[in-house]
């Protein structure tokens, strides 16, 4: 038998077979239009482009945790091939996936389920680091537990959203706040960290918005440029042309002129909640 498998959901933005011994169970994207409901498997039946198109056309889009039967089927398969299955999920602060998977530990002694605080490329960094530990013969329950505990205080992301209508549909933003943001042309600043999604602040001008986003990150981790290990900007080619992402990117670069920037799409399960229009960035410290 092989020693260790890593099991994740599609909020990590990782495809099946992208990394050896890493397996992905898709979350669900649920479309409701004309009293008809259709369920898609994330990154299998539907992708960011289609989600953005549907939202722009007025279709109601929601997400749901992975189908339990599919999770059980995957765990059954991996149990026959691996000594240990280390499962990491979308943060429990924004989804019930972790609690559902955690219950399976009672049925499968080879399975250990962990909560973590990131999505997309930031959580992919976790997988990369765990695979490095695996290659060095260090990967076990104690290593993962310690790693996830430490990373909470050195990794964070911030999201800038100019159109909160999708957040309003999902019940995450009140109707009153939505009206104010639209009326005054504000951008909502949201952080994702160990506390989950927090609505931090609002701003209007791009430079002011980036500055306040910076301040929001500084509340979470020390913004010492010399300690930045990885820096990510989440892009979306399907954003409304009225929202000038390039303008925000150029302003951000003035804050970090010597930092290498990675670029990636925001996971489609997150786009489904915030809508096509956003600017997001995050970092990981040494």
ZILINTA-V296856 format. One record per residue. PSI is psi in whole degrees, 0 to 359 (* if undefined). BURIAL is 1 if it has 24 or more other C-alpha atoms within 12 Angstrom, else 0. Layout:
PSI_BURIAL + PSI_BURIAL
//
This chain:
147_0 + 160_0 + 298_0 + 133_1 + 148_1 + 128_1 + 130_1 + 171_1 + 176_1 + 359_1 + 346_1 + 347_1 + 18_1 + 140_1 + 153_1 + 141_0 + 5_0 + 324_0 + 142_0 + 135_0 + 16_1 + 126_1 + 140_1 + 129_1 + 123_1 + 142_1 + 173_1 + 142_1 + 125_1 + 124_1 + 133_1 + 120_0 + 131_0 + 46_0 + 18_0 + 133_0 + 132_0 + 135_0 + 133_1 + 151_1 + 123_1 + 134_1 + 11_1 + 304_0 + 341_0 + 148_1 + 177_1 + 314_1 + 314_1 + 323_1 + 314_1 + 318_1 + 317_1 + 318_1 + 316_1 + 332_0 + 3_0 + 5_0 + 137_1 + 124_1 + 130_1 + 171_1 + 161_1 + 157_1 + 163_1 + 148_1 + 125_1 + 321_1 + 324_0 + 323_0 + 313_1 + 317_1 + 318_0 + 316_1 + 319_1 + 316_0 + 313_0 + 329_1 + 330_1 + 345_0 + 337_0 + 150_1 + 323_0 + 141_1 + 114_1 + 113_1 + 130_1 + 141_1 + 168_1 + 146_1 + 138_1 + 343_1 + 344_0 + 1_1 + 154_1 + 5_0 + 315_1 + 314_1 + 323_0 + 313_1 + 325_1 + 325_1 + 335_0 + 343_1 + 329_0 + 335_0 + 334_0 + 109_1 + 342_0 + 350_1 + 133_1 + 126_1 + 135_1 + 144_1 + 151_1 + 173_1 + 8_1 + 171_1 + 167_1 + 216_1 + 328_1 + 323_1 + 334_1 + 324_1 + 322_1 + 314_1 + 317_1 + 316_0 + 322_0 + 323_1 + 325_1 + 316_0 + 322_0 + 318_1 + 336_0 + 4_0 + 22_0 + 350_0 + 117_1 + 182_1 + 316_1 + 319_0 + 313_0 + 315_1 + 314_0 + 318_0 + 311_1 + 328_1 + 318_0 + 324_0 + 340_1 + 331_1 + 6_1 + 9_1 + 131_1 + 163_1 + 158_1 + 143_1 + 132_1 + 121_1 + 118_1 + 339_1 + 108_1 + 16_1 + 323_1 + 322_1 + 324_1 + 316_1 + 323_0 + 0_0 + 12_0 + 342_0 + 134_1 + 159_0 + 321_0 + 313_0 + 321_1 + 318_1 + 316_0 + 316_0 + 317_1 + 319_0 + 319_0 + 9_0 + 38_0 + 161_1 + 129_1 + 134_1 + 122_1 + 138_1 + 152_1 + 117_1 + 204_1 + 343_1 + 355_0 + 206_1 + 124_1 + 129_1 + 105_1 + 312_1 + 176_1 + 149_1 + 166_1 + 303_1 + 147_0 + 315_1 + 322_0 + 321_0 + 315_1 + 319_1 + 316_1 + 328_1 + 319_1 + 314_1 + 323_0 + 319_1 + 322_1 + 338_1 + 341_0 + 318_1 + 154_1 + 121_0 + 65_1 + 109_0 + 327_0 + 345_0 + 2_0 + 121_1 + 315_0 + 144_1 + 129_1 + 139_1 + 127_1 + 125_1 + 163_1 + 106_1 + 354_0 + 10_1 + 151_1 + 135_0 + 341_0 + 339_0 + 105_1 + 90_0 + 321_1 + 325_0 + 317_0 + 322_1 + 317_1 + 321_0 + 317_0 + 320_1 + 331_0 + 334_0 + 332_0 + 64_1 + 334_0 + 12_0 + 132_0 + 127_0 + 129_1 + 156_0 + 139_0 + 159_1 + 149_1 + 140_1 + 143_1 + 332_1 + 335_1 + 320_1 + 323_1 + 334_1 + 324_1 + 344_1 + 175_1 + 338_1 + 112_1 + 163_1 + 126_1 + 146_1 + 157_1 + 171_1 + 162_1 + 128_1 + 155_1 + *_0
//
